[in-house]
């Protein structure tokens, strides 16, 4: 029985992939790849003459970062335009919205990260709060259980919307998208598209 990965199989698998699938794996799903698989994916990127920054995305997803390094990725986002209102004069941050809507036996609970200027983040939390307060309670048993949780999360999240540094929600988002942030570090248009898709 052989140990390790079959590098020939890995190479053939990457060779069969379409460019967009290879780019998705390299920029979003490369965390935990073995060094051998990382090397194969880099060779495939070079062979296809794809953007060299995609190789940096593979490395970034398999690295441990300091808080200062994470904040440098956050600052790439913070200097963009607000995806909701287009505001450019204020630094962006992130918030977690939590919303509950109940209809007697059915309860819908959603949690989403939103990136925007402080005013838009407050508005998102307020909308989720109002919806949960008026529509969350009416489902049994989950509406009664989840509504207070959603209310508490929105209030807690809202407290960090106006801080002058990247908050924990933005740091979590940056870490989850570290490969894409590294790939598009110098491409404002792509970074804007990335945060607008939330």
Secondary structure as GFF3:
##gff-version 3
##sequence-region A 1 198
A	DSSP	alpha_helix	7	16	.	.	.	ID=ss1
A	DSSP	alpha_helix	19	28	.	.	.	ID=ss2
A	DSSP	alpha_helix	35	47	.	.	.	ID=ss3
A	DSSP	alpha_helix	53	61	.	.	.	ID=ss4
A	DSSP	alpha_helix	67	78	.	.	.	ID=ss5
A	DSSP	beta_strand	93	103	.	.	.	ID=ss6
A	DSSP	beta_strand	106	116	.	.	.	ID=ss7
A	DSSP	alpha_helix	118	135	.	.	.	ID=ss8
A	DSSP	alpha_helix	142	158	.	.	.	ID=ss9
A	DSSP	alpha_helix	168	176	.	.	.	ID=ss10
A	DSSP	alpha_helix	178	183	.	.	.	ID=ss11
A	DSSP	alpha_helix	188	196	.	.	.	ID=ss12
###
